[in-house]
Amino acid sequence: MISILHHIIDPLRDFIFPPVCLTCTTYLEDHKVRICPECWKSFTPVTASYPVWIELKSKFETGGVVQGLFARYLFEKEGMLQEVIHLLKYQGMKSIGVRLGSEIGTRLKSISQFSTADILVPIPLHKLKRRERGYNQSEYICKGISEEMGIPVNSSLIERKKYTQSQTKLNMQERRENVGDAFNINPKYESIVNGKTFILVDDVITTGSTINACAVELLAHKAKSILAVSVALAE
């Protein structure tokens, strides 16, 4: 019966929502795939030789609260990846977040510093912004990472207690001030922080101010170490 329903529903759904790539409209044989292989290949991988990577790693080392960094791609304005991340953040395409997380997780498995971490923590949204959007995109990225690595996710560990303005148009000092006291550890989970290594996960890291602010809170509650992971680094 279920098989018969699939034969009826799938063609109808494909007629209403044609199975095409969300970014280039190429026809997709698998309707569960939202982005075609060629578009995925077009994203620019970021490596430790990129100036943006070197600069951000140096900032983290100077701050002394984040001990490791991993990002999969370079975020280029008006690029294909920007379009994909906007689909994830603003158009409800949550499956894209899981796929991006899977891309990250398959690579982190071979890096012992990350593969031995205890808990994945998505950078939280303020409750008003979460209510407005309906979800936190970083939680879906964490889901994809967790499925690959087997590391549990705690989406409630860090709370965003202050509604902050968008970081997009702020300079580095303004970003730090904007998120400086924006986070706290949820009292319900304080007991699990001591001695643990945490991976903080965001969609795009620019200056690292948000990651740093969360890391400071975790270390204040005696976390062992903090690692930072994102889909992309912004130039």
C-alpha positions in Angstrom: 0.0 0.0 0.0 2.8 2.4 0.9 4.6 1.6 -2.3 1.5 2.3 -4.3 1.1 5.7 -2.5 4.7 6.6 -3.4 4.1 5.8 -7.0 1.1 8.2 -6.9 2.5 11.0 -4.6 6.1 11.2 -5.9 5.1 12.1 -9.6 2.5 14.5 -8.3 5.0 16.2 -6.0 7.6 16.4 -8.8 5.0 18.0 -11.0 4.2 20.7 -8.5 7.8 21.1 -7.2 10.0 19.9 -10.1 13.2 18.0 -8.9 15.7 20.6 -10.1 18.8 22.0 -8.4 17.9 25.0 -6.2 20.8 27.0 -7.5 21.2 26.3 -11.2 17.8 24.5 -12.1 19.5 21.4 -13.5 17.1 18.4 -13.5 17.8 16.0 -10.6 16.9 12.3 -10.9 16.9 12.0 -7.1 14.2 14.3 -5.8 15.7 14.1 -2.3 18.9 15.9 -3.5 18.4 19.6 -3.5 21.8 20.8 -4.9 23.4 19.2 -8.0 26.9 17.7 -7.9 28.3 20.4 -10.1 27.1 23.2 -7.8 28.6 21.4 -4.8 31.9 21.1 -6.7 31.8 24.9 -7.5 32.2 25.8 -3.8 35.8 26.9 -3.0 37.4 24.7 -0.4 39.4 26.8 2.2 42.7 25.6 3.5 45.3 26.6 6.0 47.2 28.5 3.3 44.3 31.1 2.7 45.0 34.5 4.3 41.5 34.5 5.8 42.3 31.2 7.6 45.7 32.4 8.8 44.2 35.7 10.1 41.4 34.1 12.0 43.5 31.4 13.4 45.9 34.0 14.7 43.0 35.9 16.3 41.9 32.8 18.1 45.4 32.0 19.3 45.8 35.6 20.5 42.5 35.4 22.4 43.6 32.1 24.0 40.1 30.6 24.2 39.7 28.6 21.0 42.3 25.9 20.4 41.3 24.6 17.0 39.6 25.8 13.8 38.0 24.0 10.9 36.0 25.4 8.0 35.1 23.6 4.8 34.6 26.4 2.3 35.4 30.0 1.5 32.4 32.3 1.7 32.5 34.7 -1.3 29.9 37.5 -1.7 27.5 36.9 -4.5 28.9 33.4 -4.9 27.0 30.1 -5.2 27.7 29.2 -1.6 26.2 32.4 -0.4 23.0 31.5 -2.2 23.0 28.0 -0.7 23.5 29.3 2.8 20.7 31.9 2.3 18.4 29.0 1.3 19.3 27.3 4.5 18.9 30.3 6.8 15.9 32.1 5.3 14.0 29.7 3.0 13.6 26.7 5.3 15.9 24.4 3.3 17.0 22.5 6.5 18.2 19.4 4.5 21.0 21.7 3.1 22.3 22.2 6.6 22.4 18.5 7.2 24.3 17.9 3.9 26.8 20.7 4.7 27.3 19.2 8.2 27.9 15.8 6.6 30.6 17.3 4.3 32.3 18.7 7.4 31.9 15.6 9.5 33.5 13.3 6.9 36.7 15.4 7.1 36.7 16.0 10.8 36.7 12.2 11.4 40.3 12.0 10.3 41.5 14.9 12.6 42.1 13.6 16.1 41.8 17.0 17.7 38.1 17.1 16.5 37.2 13.4 16.4 37.8 13.0 20.1 35.7 16.0 21.2 32.8 15.3 23.6 29.9 17.6 22.5 28.8 19.6 19.5 27.2 22.9 20.3 25.4 25.1 17.7 25.8 28.8 18.1 22.4 29.8 19.5 19.9 32.3 18.2 18.0 34.6 20.5 14.6 33.3 21.3 12.9 36.2 19.3 15.0 35.5 16.2 14.5 31.8 16.5 10.7 32.4 16.8 10.9 34.6 13.7 12.9 32.2 11.7 11.3 29.0 13.1 14.6 27.2 13.6 18.4 27.5 14.1 20.3 26.7 10.9 23.4 25.7 12.9 21.5 22.9 14.6 21.0 21.2 11.2 24.7 21.6 10.4 25.4 19.9 13.8 23.0 17.1 12.9 25.0 16.3 9.8 28.3 16.4 11.6 26.9 14.2 14.4 25.6 11.6 12.0 29.1 11.2 10.5 31.1 11.4 13.7 28.8 10.0 16.4 29.4 13.1 18.7 26.2 14.1 20.5 24.7 17.6 20.0 23.5 19.8 22.8 21.4 22.7 21.4 20.4 24.0 24.8 23.8 24.3 26.6 24.4 27.9 25.6 21.7 30.5 25.7 21.7 33.8 23.9 20.4 36.2 26.5 20.7 39.4 24.5 19.1 40.2 21.2 22.0 41.5 19.2 22.0 43.5 16.0 23.2 41.9 12.8 27.0 41.6 12.7 27.2 42.1 8.9 27.9 45.8 8.8 29.9 46.1 12.1 33.7 46.4 12.3 35.7 44.1 14.5 35.5 46.2 17.7 31.8 46.7 17.3 31.3 43.0 16.8 33.1 42.2 20.0 31.0 44.7 21.9 27.8 43.5 20.3 28.2 39.9 21.5 30.5 40.5 24.5 27.8 39.7 27.1 25.2 38.1 24.9 25.6 34.4 26.1 25.4 32.4 29.2 25.5 28.7 30.1 22.0 27.1 30.7 22.0 26.3 34.5 20.4 22.9 33.7 23.6 21.8 31.9 26.3 23.5 33.9 27.4 20.1 35.4 28.3 18.6 32.1 30.8 21.3 31.1 33.6 20.5 33.5 36.5 18.8 31.8 34.8 18.4 28.4 36.0 19.4 24.9 33.3 21.3 22.9 33.0 22.0 19.2 31.2 25.3 18.6 29.4 25.2 15.2 28.3 28.2 13.1 27.4 28.6 9.4 29.8 31.3 8.6 32.7 32.8 10.7 33.9 36.3 9.9 35.8 37.8 12.8 35.3 35.0 15.3 33.7 37.4 17.9 30.6 35.2 18.4 32.6 32.0 18.7 35.0 33.7 21.2 32.1 35.0 23.3 30.6 31.5 23.6 34.0 29.9 24.3 34.7 32.4 27.2 31.5 31.2 28.8 32.3 27.5 28.5 35.9 28.0 29.8 34.5 30.0 32.8 32.6 26.8 33.7 35.8 24.7 33.4 35.5 23.3 30.0 38.7 21.5 29.0 39.0 23.0 25.5 37.0 24.7 22.7 37.2 24.1 19.0 35.5 26.1 16.3 33.8 24.7 13.1 31.9 26.4 10.4 30.7 25.7 6.9 32.7 28.7 5.6 35.0 31.5 6.4 34.1 35.0 5.2 36.7 37.1 3.4 
